[in-house]
Amino acid sequence: MSHLCLVTDIKDGQAKAYPHPSASEDRDIIIVRQGLNVYGYINRCPHAGTNLNWQEDEFMTDDEQFMMCFTHGALFEPNTGKCVAGPCAGAHLSEVKLEVENGKVFYAG
Ligand code: FES
C-alpha cells in the first residue's frame, strides 16, 4: 500500500490533493478529513470532468459542510462523494479506498 499522508496533515473539515500512486491515473486524489475519518476521491467532477478546485487545496464550502466544484458550483457530501446540488445532482465522485493505520493514510485501491 502506498503511503499518502498523515491524517493530521489535513485540517479537520478540510481537504487536500495528493498525487495518485497509479501511473494510469493522472488526476490527484482528494483526501477529505472529518475528525479521525478520511475519505478519498479522484479529483474529477462528474459533470464536465474538470478538477473541483480552482486554487490549490480549495475544495470546501466556507462552512465546511460540502466539497464544491468551482467550475459550475456542484456540491458533494464529504463522506459519500454524492452530488447533492448543482448540474450533476445524484452523481458521485469516483471513490478511492483509503486505509488508516497509526494516523497514516494509505492508498488501498
Ligand atoms: S464541471 Fe463541476 S459542476 Fe460543472
Backbone and ligand atoms as CSV (ligand in chain L), in Angstrom:
chain,resi,resn,atom,element,x,y,z
A,1,MET,N,N,0.847,-1.201,0.000
A,1,MET,CA,C,0.000,0.000,0.000
A,1,MET,C,C,0.879,1.246,0.000
A,2,SER,N,N,0.476,2.229,-0.767
A,2,SER,CA,C,1.254,3.468,-0.836
A,2,SER,C,C,0.839,4.418,0.279
A,3,HIS,N,N,1.837,4.959,0.936
A,3,HIS,CA,C,1.572,5.949,1.980
A,3,HIS,C,C,1.317,7.304,1.324
A,4,LEU,N,N,0.209,7.946,1.682
A,4,LEU,CA,C,-0.134,9.231,1.064
A,4,LEU,C,C,0.180,10.414,1.967
A,5,CYS,N,N,-0.202,10.321,3.243
A,5,CYS,CA,C,-0.022,11.462,4.160
A,5,CYS,C,C,-0.356,11.005,5.563
A,6,LEU,N,N,-0.306,11.922,6.490
A,6,LEU,CA,C,-0.810,11.689,7.835
A,6,LEU,C,C,-2.207,12.293,7.932
A,7,VAL,N,N,-3.061,11.716,8.751
A,7,VAL,CA,C,-4.391,12.309,8.965
A,7,VAL,C,C,-4.236,13.765,9.401
A,8,THR,N,N,-3.254,14.021,10.251
A,8,THR,CA,C,-3.070,15.370,10.800
A,8,THR,C,C,-2.447,16.351,9.808
A,9,ASP,N,N,-2.040,15.872,8.628
A,9,ASP,CA,C,-1.584,16.806,7.587
A,9,ASP,C,C,-2.758,17.627,7.041
A,10,ILE,N,N,-3.973,17.122,7.247
A,10,ILE,CA,C,-5.180,17.777,6.732
A,10,ILE,C,C,-5.946,18.348,7.920
A,11,LYS,N,N,-6.257,19.624,7.856
A,11,LYS,CA,C,-7.020,20.255,8.935
A,11,LYS,C,C,-8.409,19.622,9.003
A,12,ASP,N,N,-8.909,19.399,10.199
A,12,ASP,CA,C,-10.245,18.823,10.358
A,12,ASP,C,C,-11.269,19.677,9.612
A,13,GLY,N,N,-12.090,19.031,8.772
A,13,GLY,CA,C,-13.096,19.756,7.996
A,13,GLY,C,C,-12.600,20.237,6.650
A,14,GLN,N,N,-11.321,19.985,6.360
A,14,GLN,CA,C,-10.751,20.453,5.099
A,14,GLN,C,C,-10.320,19.274,4.228
A,15,ALA,N,N,-9.771,19.582,3.068
A,15,ALA,CA,C,-9.344,18.556,2.119
A,15,ALA,C,C,-8.057,19.007,1.442
A,16,LYS,N,N,-7.278,18.013,1.016
A,16,LYS,CA,C,-6.040,18.297,0.283
A,16,LYS,C,C,-5.913,17.311,-0.861
A,17,ALA,N,N,-5.136,17.706,-1.867
A,17,ALA,CA,C,-4.905,16.843,-3.019
A,17,ALA,C,C,-3.518,16.214,-2.934
A,18,TYR,N,N,-3.450,14.932,-3.305
A,18,TYR,CA,C,-2.184,14.204,-3.335
A,18,TYR,C,C,-2.083,13.452,-4.657
A,19,PRO,N,N,-0.878,13.348,-5.206
A,19,PRO,CA,C,-0.735,12.624,-6.475
A,19,PRO,C,C,-1.203,11.176,-6.341
A,20,HIS,N,N,-1.908,10.705,-7.357
A,20,HIS,CA,C,-2.375,9.324,-7.355
A,20,HIS,C,C,-1.178,8.393,-7.547
A,21,PRO,N,N,-1.075,7.335,-6.734
A,21,PRO,CA,C,0.096,6.462,-6.860
A,21,PRO,C,C,0.104,5.618,-8.131
A,22,SER,N,N,-1.030,5.489,-8.787
A,22,SER,CA,C,-1.078,4.688,-10.012
A,22,SER,C,C,-0.696,5.537,-11.225
A,23,ALA,N,N,0.210,5.014,-12.041
A,23,ALA,CA,C,0.663,5.743,-13.226
A,23,ALA,C,C,-0.465,5.921,-14.235
A,24,SER,N,N,-1.509,5.080,-14.157
A,24,SER,CA,C,-2.591,5.166,-15.135
A,24,SER,C,C,-3.630,6.230,-14.771
A,25,GLU,N,N,-3.487,6.862,-13.613
A,25,GLU,CA,C,-4.443,7.908,-13.201
A,25,GLU,C,C,-3.688,9.224,-13.072
A,26,ASP,N,N,-3.992,10.160,-13.962
A,26,ASP,CA,C,-3.237,11.417,-13.939
A,26,ASP,C,C,-3.845,12.456,-13.003
A,27,ARG,N,N,-5.042,12.203,-12.503
A,27,ARG,CA,C,-5.654,13.155,-11.569
A,27,ARG,C,C,-5.209,12.853,-10.135
A,28,ASP,N,N,-5.192,13.907,-9.322
A,28,ASP,CA,C,-4.869,13.748,-7.909
A,28,ASP,C,C,-5.989,13.029,-7.163
A,29,ILE,N,N,-5.642,12.563,-5.979
A,29,ILE,CA,C,-6.641,12.069,-5.031
A,29,ILE,C,C,-6.956,13.209,-4.068
A,30,ILE,N,N,-8.239,13.499,-3.906
A,30,ILE,CA,C,-8.666,14.447,-2.877
A,30,ILE,C,C,-8.881,13.650,-1.601
A,31,ILE,N,N,-8.246,14.065,-0.524
A,31,ILE,CA,C,-8.493,13.424,0.769
A,31,ILE,C,C,-9.180,14.443,1.667
A,32,VAL,N,N,-10.384,14.085,2.112
A,32,VAL,CA,C,-11.190,14.953,2.980
A,32,VAL,C,C,-11.112,14.397,4.390
A,33,ARG,N,N,-10.922,15.265,5.341
A,33,ARG,CA,C,-10.875,14.820,6.742
A,33,ARG,C,C,-12.097,15.305,7.497
A,34,GLN,N,N,-12.711,14.384,8.239
A,34,GLN,CA,C,-13.786,14.750,9.180
A,34,GLN,C,C,-13.459,14.070,10.493
A,35,GLY,N,N,-12.907,14.812,11.415
A,35,GLY,CA,C,-12.474,14.223,12.687
A,35,GLY,C,C,-11.335,13.247,12.428
A,36,LEU,N,N,-11.526,12.005,12.876
A,36,LEU,CA,C,-10.491,10.988,12.659
A,36,LEU,C,C,-10.718,10.212,11.366
A,37,ASN,N,N,-11.787,10.532,10.645
A,37,ASN,CA,C,-12.091,9.827,9.402
A,37,ASN,C,C,-11.557,10.596,8.203
A,38,VAL,N,N,-11.120,9.829,7.201
A,38,VAL,CA,C,-10.719,10.435,5.930
A,38,VAL,C,C,-11.444,9.710,4.796
A,39,TYR,N,N,-11.717,10.448,3.725
A,39,TYR,CA,C,-12.413,9.914,2.557
A,39,TYR,C,C,-11.638,10.354,1.317
A,40,GLY,N,N,-11.540,9.440,0.346
A,40,GLY,CA,C,-10.743,9.750,-0.834
A,40,GLY,C,C,-11.560,9.709,-2.114
A,41,TYR,N,N,-11.283,10.663,-3.006
A,41,TYR,CA,C,-11.969,10.740,-4.301
A,41,TYR,C,C,-10.986,11.197,-5.371
A,42,ILE,N,N,-11.233,10.752,-6.586
A,42,ILE,CA,C,-10.469,11.275,-7.715
A,42,ILE,C,C,-10.900,12.730,-7.954
A,43,ASN,N,N,-9.933,13.573,-8.217
A,43,ASN,CA,C,-10.249,14.993,-8.442
A,43,ASN,C,C,-10.756,15.198,-9.869
A,44,ARG,N,N,-11.971,14.710,-10.096
A,44,ARG,CA,C,-12.609,14.842,-11.412
A,44,ARG,C,C,-14.105,15.003,-11.195
A,45,CYS,N,N,-14.651,16.134,-11.570
A,45,CYS,CA,C,-16.082,16.374,-11.372
A,45,CYS,C,C,-16.899,15.503,-12.329
A,46,PRO,N,N,-17.956,14.830,-11.829
A,46,PRO,CA,C,-18.778,14.001,-12.721
A,46,PRO,C,C,-19.600,14.814,-13.723
A,47,HIS,N,N,-19.643,16.134,-13.575
A,47,HIS,CA,C,-20.396,16.943,-14.538
A,47,HIS,C,C,-19.609,17.103,-15.833
A,48,ALA,N,N,-18.572,17.907,-15.828
A,48,ALA,CA,C,-17.817,18.148,-17.075
A,48,ALA,C,C,-16.364,17.700,-16.980
A,49,GLY,N,N,-16.026,17.038,-15.890
A,49,GLY,CA,C,-14.715,16.395,-15.827
A,49,GLY,C,C,-13.558,17.275,-15.394
A,50,THR,N,N,-13.821,18.487,-14.960
A,50,THR,CA,C,-12.725,19.349,-14.522
A,50,THR,C,C,-12.261,18.935,-13.124
A,51,ASN,N,N,-11.100,19.482,-12.723
A,51,ASN,CA,C,-10.745,19.426,-11.304
A,51,ASN,C,C,-11.815,20.173,-10.529
A,52,LEU,N,N,-12.023,19.786,-9.273
A,52,LEU,CA,C,-13.014,20.510,-8.471
A,52,LEU,C,C,-12.502,21.888,-8.052
A,53,ASN,N,N,-11.231,21.941,-7.714
A,53,ASN,CA,C,-10.691,23.178,-7.118
A,53,ASN,C,C,-10.208,24.142,-8.188
A,54,TRP,N,N,-10.209,25.428,-7.838
A,54,TRP,CA,C,-9.658,26.446,-8.723
A,54,TRP,C,C,-8.363,27.009,-8.163
A,55,GLN,N,N,-8.107,26.745,-6.886
A,55,GLN,CA,C,-6.822,27.081,-6.282
A,55,GLN,C,C,-6.359,25.862,-5.508
A,56,GLU,N,N,-5.064,25.831,-5.210
A,56,GLU,CA,C,-4.504,24.677,-4.525
A,56,GLU,C,C,-5.268,24.379,-3.233
A,57,ASP,N,N,-5.742,23.147,-3.111
A,57,ASP,CA,C,-6.403,22.653,-1.904
A,57,ASP,C,C,-7.611,23.482,-1.467
A,58,GLU,N,N,-8.270,24.139,-2.432
A,58,GLU,CA,C,-9.533,24.847,-2.156
A,58,GLU,C,C,-10.672,23.949,-2.616
A,59,PHE,N,N,-11.155,23.110,-1.713
A,59,PHE,CA,C,-12.194,22.148,-2.080
A,59,PHE,C,C,-13.506,22.359,-1.337
A,60,MET,N,N,-13.465,23.031,-0.191
A,60,MET,CA,C,-14.622,23.033,0.687
A,60,MET,C,C,-15.403,24.344,0.594
A,61,THR,N,N,-16.708,24.239,0.884
A,61,THR,CA,C,-17.506,25.448,1.062
A,61,THR,C,C,-17.041,26.149,2.341
A,62,ASP,N,N,-17.380,27.407,2.483
A,62,ASP,CA,C,-16.903,28.173,3.641
A,62,ASP,C,C,-17.322,27.541,4.965
A,63,ASP,N,N,-18.517,26.913,4.989
A,63,ASP,CA,C,-18.980,26.303,6.238
A,63,ASP,C,C,-18.471,24.866,6.410
A,64,GLU,N,N,-17.651,24.385,5.472
A,64,GLU,CA,C,-17.025,23.054,5.516
A,64,GLU,C,C,-18.038,21.912,5.489
A,65,GLN,N,N,-19.271,22.205,5.068
A,65,GLN,CA,C,-20.288,21.156,5.011
A,65,GLN,C,C,-20.173,20.319,3.730
A,66,PHE,N,N,-19.690,20.931,2.665
A,66,PHE,CA,C,-19.653,20.256,1.368
A,66,PHE,C,C,-18.341,20.541,0.648
A,67,MET,N,N,-18.001,19.595,-0.235
A,67,MET,CA,C,-16.967,19.869,-1.215
A,67,MET,C,C,-17.669,20.556,-2.383
A,68,MET,N,N,-16.957,21.453,-3.042
A,68,MET,CA,C,-17.602,22.186,-4.132
A,68,MET,C,C,-16.752,22.130,-5.390
A,69,CYS,N,N,-17.406,21.932,-6.525
A,69,CYS,CA,C,-16.716,22.082,-7.800
A,69,CYS,C,C,-16.813,23.550,-8.192
A,70,PHE,N,N,-15.668,24.171,-8.344
A,70,PHE,CA,C,-15.658,25.603,-8.604
A,70,PHE,C,C,-15.949,25.937,-10.071
A,71,THR,N,N,-16.095,24.908,-10.918
A,71,THR,CA,C,-16.410,25.194,-12.319
A,71,THR,C,C,-17.854,25.653,-12.471
A,72,HIS,N,N,-18.815,24.851,-11.977
A,72,HIS,CA,C,-20.225,25.238,-12.072
A,72,HIS,C,C,-20.961,25.127,-10.739
A,73,GLY,N,N,-20.238,24.923,-9.647
A,73,GLY,CA,C,-20.844,25.019,-8.314
A,73,GLY,C,C,-21.507,23.779,-7.761
A,74,ALA,N,N,-21.232,22.601,-8.322
A,74,ALA,CA,C,-21.823,21.384,-7.750
A,74,ALA,C,C,-21.316,21.180,-6.319
A,75,LEU,N,N,-22.215,20.682,-5.449
A,75,LEU,CA,C,-21.866,20.413,-4.048
A,75,LEU,C,C,-21.878,18.911,-3.803
A,76,PHE,N,N,-20.885,18.424,-3.066
A,76,PHE,CA,C,-20.724,16.995,-2.804
A,76,PHE,C,C,-20.621,16.739,-1.310
A,77,GLU,N,N,-21.254,15.639,-0.862
A,77,GLU,CA,C,-21.124,15.231,0.542
A,77,GLU,C,C,-19.715,14.708,0.770
A,78,PRO,N,N,-19.012,15.215,1.789
A,78,PRO,CA,C,-17.631,14.768,2.007
A,78,PRO,C,C,-17.507,13.282,2.318
A,79,ASN,N,N,-18.509,12.704,2.985
A,79,ASN,CA,C,-18.357,11.309,3.411
A,79,ASN,C,C,-18.914,10.304,2.412
A,80,THR,N,N,-19.561,10.764,1.344
A,80,THR,CA,C,-20.084,9.823,0.343
A,80,THR,C,C,-19.639,10.170,-1.082
A,81,GLY,N,N,-19.275,11.420,-1.318
A,81,GLY,CA,C,-18.935,11.863,-2.668
A,81,GLY,C,C,-20.146,12.098,-3.548
A,82,LYS,N,N,-21.348,12.025,-2.950
A,82,LYS,CA,C,-22.579,12.215,-3.730
A,82,LYS,C,C,-22.832,13.697,-3.978
A,83,CYS,N,N,-23.182,14.023,-5.218
A,83,CYS,CA,C,-23.543,15.392,-5.554
A,83,CYS,C,C,-24.969,15.645,-5.076
A,84,VAL,N,N,-25.146,16.638,-4.214
A,84,VAL,CA,C,-26.462,16.918,-3.635
A,84,VAL,C,C,-27.090,18.185,-4.197
A,85,ALA,N,N,-26.329,18.945,-4.971
A,85,ALA,CA,C,-26.878,20.150,-5.600
A,85,ALA,C,C,-25.983,20.533,-6.760
A,86,GLY,N,N,-26.605,21.133,-7.779
A,86,GLY,CA,C,-25.823,21.557,-8.934
A,86,GLY,C,C,-26.157,20.732,-10.160
A,87,PRO,N,N,-25.401,20.919,-11.245
A,87,PRO,CA,C,-25.764,20.335,-12.534
A,87,PRO,C,C,-25.620,18.815,-12.614
A,88,CYS,N,N,-24.946,18.190,-11.663
A,88,CYS,CA,C,-24.807,16.717,-11.699
A,88,CYS,C,C,-25.406,16.093,-10.449
A,89,ALA,N,N,-26.461,16.711,-9.899
A,89,ALA,CA,C,-27.099,16.194,-8.677
A,89,ALA,C,C,-27.423,14.711,-8.835
A,90,GLY,N,N,-27.052,13.923,-7.832
A,90,GLY,CA,C,-27.291,12.481,-7.847
A,90,GLY,C,C,-26.091,11.680,-8.317
A,91,ALA,N,N,-25.153,12.326,-9.015
A,91,ALA,CA,C,-23.945,11.628,-9.468
A,91,ALA,C,C,-22.942,11.563,-8.313
A,92,HIS,N,N,-21.919,10.759,-8.481
A,92,HIS,CA,C,-20.917,10.581,-7.426
A,92,HIS,C,C,-19.520,10.868,-7.954
A,93,LEU,N,N,-18.697,11.414,-7.080
A,93,LEU,CA,C,-17.263,11.427,-7.354
A,93,LEU,C,C,-16.770,9.983,-7.331
A,94,SER,N,N,-15.700,9.732,-8.034
A,94,SER,CA,C,-15.126,8.397,-8.064
A,94,SER,C,C,-14.341,8.159,-6.772
A,95,GLU,N,N,-14.759,7.140,-6.021
A,95,GLU,CA,C,-14.175,6.898,-4.707
A,95,GLU,C,C,-12.802,6.243,-4.799
A,96,VAL,N,N,-11.923,6.632,-3.910
A,96,VAL,CA,C,-10.617,5.987,-3.763
A,96,VAL,C,C,-10.577,5.377,-2.367
A,97,LYS,N,N,-10.301,4.083,-2.290
A,97,LYS,CA,C,-10.282,3.435,-0.975
A,97,LYS,C,C,-8.997,3.793,-0.230
A,98,LEU,N,N,-9.170,4.207,1.012
A,98,LEU,CA,C,-8.046,4.580,1.866
A,98,LEU,C,C,-8.065,3.706,3.114
A,99,GLU,N,N,-6.903,3.497,3.682
A,99,GLU,CA,C,-6.814,2.837,4.985
A,99,GLU,C,C,-5.954,3.693,5.893
A,100,VAL,N,N,-6.340,3.730,7.158
A,100,VAL,CA,C,-5.589,4.499,8.146
A,100,VAL,C,C,-5.001,3.532,9.162
A,101,GLU,N,N,-3.697,3.653,9.368
A,101,GLU,CA,C,-3.015,2.857,10.388
A,101,GLU,C,C,-2.103,3.790,11.164
A,102,ASN,N,N,-2.294,3.834,12.472
A,102,ASN,CA,C,-1.457,4.679,13.336
A,102,ASN,C,C,-1.379,6.122,12.829
A,103,GLY,N,N,-2.516,6.628,12.349
A,103,GLY,CA,C,-2.558,8.020,11.916
A,103,GLY,C,C,-2.008,8.256,10.525
A,104,LYS,N,N,-1.535,7.184,9.852
A,104,LYS,CA,C,-1.021,7.319,8.489
A,104,LYS,C,C,-2.099,6.887,7.500
A,105,VAL,N,N,-2.216,7.638,6.403
A,105,VAL,CA,C,-3.225,7.346,5.388
A,105,VAL,C,C,-2.555,6.631,4.221
A,106,PHE,N,N,-3.114,5.477,3.860
A,106,PHE,CA,C,-2.589,4.674,2.760
A,106,PHE,C,C,-3.620,4.551,1.640
A,107,TYR,N,N,-3.117,4.498,0.422
A,107,TYR,CA,C,-3.949,4.183,-0.740
A,107,TYR,C,C,-4.230,2.691,-0.722
A,108,ALA,N,N,-5.525,2.318,-0.757
A,108,ALA,CA,C,-5.889,0.905,-0.682
A,108,ALA,C,C,-6.647,0.454,-1.925
A,109,GLY,N,N,-6.604,1.216,-3.000
A,109,GLY,CA,C,-7.221,0.775,-4.249
A,109,GLY,C,C,-8.439,1.550,-4.626
L,1,FES,S1,S,-17.660,20.625,-14.033
L,1,FES,FE1,FE,-18.154,20.531,-11.919
L,1,FES,S2,S,-20.106,21.455,-11.769
L,1,FES,FE2,FE,-19.636,21.503,-13.886
